[in-house]
């Protein structure tokens, strides 16, 4: 009987370790996938209907974008940075054009990702 309780305890330990690994993977893998463009030097900026830019769900000003671009140019392993403008679905086209025009003056390639 003692042997069965040891096997039960070993089985529970294996199952709980497996569950811990799976839950950790469910948290870490989506974050790694979301961060993949940043590792390639792509700076993804979201544009809301009021014309405000967001980077990682934090509002940024145009001056902050220029500072981030300068930081990425200083790092030789990243290569050349690319700006990706992602407007929300409710953003009027005029606001998108204004933001794109403001970002094009930075001298960094600009991509427009439509929703």
C-alpha positions as a printed NumPy array, in Angstrom:
array([[  0.   ,   0.   ,   0.   ],
       [  2.886,   2.326,   0.725],
       [  4.208,   1.781,  -2.793],
       [  0.905,   2.93 ,  -4.347],
       [  0.883,   6.126,  -2.329],
       [  4.432,   6.88 ,  -3.501],
       [  3.386,   6.316,  -7.118],
       [  0.341,   8.538,  -6.598],
       [  2.524,  11.281,  -5.154],
       [  4.961,  10.943,  -8.059],
       [  2.107,  11.132, -10.56 ],
       [  0.686,  14.24 ,  -8.916],
       [  4.125,  15.861,  -8.949],
       [  4.525,  15.165, -12.678],
       [  1.04 ,  16.487, -13.468],
       [  1.497,  19.652, -11.396],
       [  4.9  ,  20.324, -12.986],
       [  3.372,  19.867, -16.431],
       [  0.547,  22.26 , -15.581],
       [  3.039,  24.845, -14.322],
       [  5.032,  24.603, -17.565],
       [  1.909,  24.889, -19.715],
       [  0.52 ,  27.908, -17.85 ],
       [  3.898,  29.653, -18.006],
       [  4.033,  29.007, -21.752],
       [  0.511,  30.413, -22.159],
       [  1.693,  33.661, -20.59 ],
       [  5.164,  33.973, -22.133],
       [  4.604,  32.834, -25.73 ],
       [  2.   ,  35.501, -26.688],
       [  4.232,  38.213, -25.229],
       [  7.215,  36.98 , -27.226],
       [  5.113,  36.941, -30.386],
       [  3.917,  40.508, -29.72 ],
       [  7.496,  41.681, -29.145],
       [  8.89 ,  40.064, -32.287],
       [  8.524,  43.197, -34.504],
       [ 10.436,  45.269, -31.941],
       [ 13.305,  42.782, -32.062],
       [ 13.516,  43.334, -35.825],
       [ 13.733,  47.115, -35.405],
       [ 10.076,  47.863, -36.155],
       [  8.581,  50.588, -33.986],
       [  4.796,  49.996, -34.071],
       [  2.762,  53.111, -33.263],
       [ -0.99 ,  52.903, -32.801],
       [ -3.086,  55.919, -33.782],
       [ -6.374,  56.672, -32.032],
       [ -9.248,  58.765, -33.489],
       [ -8.065,  61.917, -31.683],
       [ -4.666,  61.735, -33.413],
       [ -2.734,  60.561, -30.34 ],
       [  0.048,  58.028, -30.867],
       [  0.464,  55.024, -28.558],
       [  3.467,  52.78 , -28.164],
       [  2.812,  49.633, -26.11 ],
       [ -0.478,  51.21 , -24.897],
       [  1.306,  54.286, -23.575],
       [  0.72 ,  57.671, -25.156],
       [  3.808,  59.159, -26.767],
       [  4.54 ,  62.561, -28.265],
       [  6.322,  63.118, -31.566],
       [  9.45 ,  64.209, -29.674],
       [  9.531,  60.893, -27.82 ],
       [  9.284,  59.024, -31.126],
       [ 12.328,  60.92 , -32.403],
       [ 14.251,  59.982, -29.233],
       [ 13.311,  56.302, -29.625],
       [ 14.48 ,  56.363, -33.224],
       [ 17.771,  57.951, -32.199],
       [ 18.241,  55.217, -29.581],
       [ 17.601,  52.474, -32.141],
       [ 20.102,  54.012, -34.587],
       [ 22.793,  53.902, -31.883],
       [ 22.45 ,  50.129, -31.591],
       [ 24.305,  48.519, -34.534],
       [ 22.771,  45.05 , -34.105],
       [ 19.258,  46.348, -34.759],
       [ 20.014,  47.761, -38.201],
       [ 17.782,  50.477, -39.549],
       [ 14.592,  51.179, -37.664],
       [ 11.214,  51.152, -39.396],
       [  8.108,  52.998, -38.223],
       [  4.819,  51.119, -38.528],
       [  1.681,  53.239, -38.153],
       [ -1.373,  51.208, -37.127],
       [ -4.565,  53.31 , -37.055],
       [ -7.577,  52.183, -35.05 ],
       [-10.6  ,  51.229, -37.195],
       [-12.506,  54.423, -36.261],
       [ -9.72 ,  56.837, -37.254],
       [-10.685,  59.208, -40.088],
       [ -8.419,  59.056, -43.12 ],
       [ -7.485,  62.734, -42.731],
       [ -6.036,  62.058, -39.27 ],
       [ -4.033,  59.139, -40.67 ],
       [ -2.628,  61.339, -43.46 ],
       [ -1.63 ,  64.056, -40.968],
       [  0.128,  61.57 , -38.684],
       [  1.874,  59.891, -41.626],
       [  3.065,  63.256, -42.924],
       [  4.429,  64.164, -39.489],
       [  6.24 ,  60.837, -39.15 ],
       [  7.695,  60.895, -42.677],
       [  9.812,  63.915, -41.759],
       [ 11.871,  61.72 , -39.406],
       [ 13.786,  60.224, -42.333],
       [ 12.936,  56.665, -41.246],
       [ 10.956,  54.331, -43.547],
       [  7.256,  54.415, -42.704],
       [  4.84 ,  51.517, -43.116],
       [  1.079,  51.873, -42.876],
       [ -0.78 ,  48.834, -41.533],
       [ -4.487,  49.158, -42.17 ],
       [ -6.896,  47.5  , -39.717]])
